[in-house]
């Protein structure tokens, strides 16, 4: 990552609440064909998230603590805020002297954009302004949120406007928090009366069908793009009596992860 800053655009996508088991099953079953084409070796990497809910996980992500590989470490991180005692920064790590990645990239000349999804990005309350406040430009509207079946389409409409108005020589850091997987997601299965693993999977199919447009937008500026795509945490649909997340459960802590570089188009 250290060598890519300045020459590459960056895209960071969090698929909010996406479970690793559902992501892997959809991939193996041919239900996410676009992801099958772009994921390294055609598979999701199994990792552990640093937190069990959106707000905490994203604070960790933006400080450089992406989901951790499940194999024994230490594992060199892609980027890291400088602090004494850090043991996972290495020769390839982009180490920055700022409290968070968006601030560091803005100082390095990037235009930083946040397209929020779930409620922690809703600026109607002060709490919902914290994460978006790290970015030069941040957007949230009800059409991006958990109750809108076409939420990612609406985010991409906004991103297209942003990309069209940005000088091509200005590097771009785009962050997209995708709300589709989050409960409620029953609207992705006609006739479903409740959220469950099948509606969670159907939401992922919807997202997969929009990723080609997303990647086309971020690679159409004449420069390659480093992509990070992962879940922030999983969620529960009745397992061991739990519904939702913010609990220490294997299905919450285990997440799908991938990073790769897309060539300019």
N, C-alpha and C positions, 0 to 999 in steps of 0.2 A: 504493500500500500504506500509506503514512503516514496517509492519511485513514481507513483501514478498521480500524486497530487499536483494539480495544475495542468497536466496534459489530458486527463480523463474527466468526464463528467461522472457523477456518482448518483446512484439510485438506491434508496433503502426502503424496502417494502415490509411492513409488518402485517401479517394476516391474523388479525386479532382473534384470539382464542382457538386457533386451528390446532387440533390434536395430531400428534405424530402418527398414531395408529390409523386414523381416518385418512390422513394425507397419503400414507404408504399404501393402504388398501385401494384407494382411488387410483393411484398411479399404477399399481399392479393389475388392476381390473380394466385399464384403458379408459378410465373416466376423465382423466386430465391429460389429454393428448398434447397440448401445447407445453405443459410442464415437462412431459416426457422428452420433448425435443431439446429443451434448453438446460435442464438440470445436468450437472456434471455426471457422466456415466449413466444418465437417465434415472437417478435415484435421489431421494432425500437423504440428507445426513441426519442421524439421530443425535440430538444434543439435549443439554439441560439448561433451562432458563435461569437467570439470576433472581427472578422474583415470580410470585404467583398471581400478580394482577398487573393491569396495564400501566398504571402510574409509576409504580416502583420499577417495573421492568424497563420502561423507556428511559428513566433517569439513569439506570445502569448502562443501557445501550449507548446513550449519548456520551457517557464517560469512557466508553471503550470496552465495556464488559458485555460483549455479545454472548449468545448462548454458548456454553462450554462443551467441547467434545466429550463424549461419555467415556472415552478411553483414558487411562491414567496419564496425567500431565507431568510437568507443566506444558502448557500450550501457548505458543507465541500469538499475541493478539494482533489484529489488523491495525487498530489505532488505539491510542491510550492517552488520557490526560496525565501529564507529568506529576508524579508525587513520590515522596521518599519511600523506599521500601518496595516499590513495584517489582515483582519477580517474573512478570509475563510479557514484558516488552523485549523485543529482539531487534536484529538488524533490519528486518523488513517492516517493523511497526512504525506507523506514522504517529510520532509522539508530539503532542501539542501543549503549549503553555497557555491554556484557557480552561475554564471550568467544564466545557462541553464541546462536542464536535461541531455543531452548527456555528458557534461563535468562532472556533478556530478556522473553519473553512471560509467564513466571511472575511476574516483577517487575511487569508491567503488569496483573496480575490474572487471567491465563489459567490454567486447569487444563491441564497439558501431559501428553499420553499417548503412549507409544511402544508399538506392536504390532510386534515384531520378526519377521523371517522367516528370513533366511539365518544362517549360523553366527556372523557378527560381532555378532549380537544374542543369542546363546546365553550366558546368565550362568554356565554351569558352569565357564568359565575366566575369569580376570581380564580378558583382552582383550575378551571378549564383554560385559563390564559397562561399558566406556568410553562407547559411544554411548548405550545405555539410561540410563546414569547422568546424562545431561543433563536427563532428564525427571522431573517430579514423580511420575509413575506409569508403570511399564514392565512389559510382559508378554512372555514367550516360553515356549513349550512345544513339545514334539516335534510336536504336531499343526499348528503354524504353519510347520514347516520344509520343506525341499526334498524330503523323501521321502514327504510326505503329499499325495495327489492333491487332497484337499479342504482344503488349507491356508488359503485365503482364507475359506472358510466358517467355519472354526474361529476365525479372527481376528475375523470379523464377529459371531460369537456372543459373544465377549468384549466387543467394542465396544458391543453392545446393552446388556449389563449395566452397563457404565460410564456410558453415556448415561442410562440409566434412573435411576441413582443420583446424577446430578449436578444441582444446582439450575439451573433454566433461566436464571437471571440471571447465572450464572458463565460467561464466555466460555471456549471450548474450542479447544485446538490439538491435533489428532489427526495423528499420523504413523504411516503404515502402510508397512512394507517387505514387498512381496509376493514370496514365494519361488517361485511356480509356474513362472516362466519359466526359472529356473536349472536347470542339469543336476543330477540326472537329471530329465528331463521325458518320457521315453519312455512313462510310464504314461498319458499323455493320448491315445495312439493304441493301441487294442487290437491286440495281437500284435507291436508294435514291439520289436525286440531291442536297439536302440541309439538314442541321442539324435541328432537331426539337425534341419535347418531345418523339416521338417514337424511334428515333435513340439514344437518351439519355438512354431510357429504354433498348434498345437492347444492348448497351454497358454494362449496369449493368448485364444483363444476361450473357454476355461473362465473366465478372469478377467473378460472382457467380460460374461459371463452373471451375474456377481455384483455388478457396479458399481451397478446400480440399487438394490440393497439398501444398499450402502455410502452412496450419496448420500442415500438416504431417511433413514438414521440420522443423518447429520450436518446435515440441513436440517430435521429434525423438532423442533428445540428452540426454534423461534420467532424465529430470527435468520438472516440470509443467511450464506453460507459462501464464502469465497475458497478455491478449489481450485488446487493445483499438482499435476500428474501428469506423470511423466517416467520415463525409465530412468536408472539411475546409470552404466551403461556397456553396451556390447554384448558379444557373446561369439562365439567361433569354433567351427566344426564341420568342421575340416580344411582351411580356406582357407590356402593357402601353407604347409601342413604344420602349422598351429597348431590346437590344441584348447583352449578355455577363453578366458581373458582375461589382464589384466596384461601386455599387450604393446602396442606402438605400431602398431596396425593400423586402417585406416579403419573396419572393421565394429565395432571396439571403441570408437573415439572418437566415432562419429556416433550420436546418440540421438534418439528422439522426445520431444517436449515439448509441453505445453499448460498454460495457466492461464486460469481463467474464474471467474465468480461465479454461484453457484446461489442462487435465491431461497428464502426460508424456506417450509416446507410447513405 
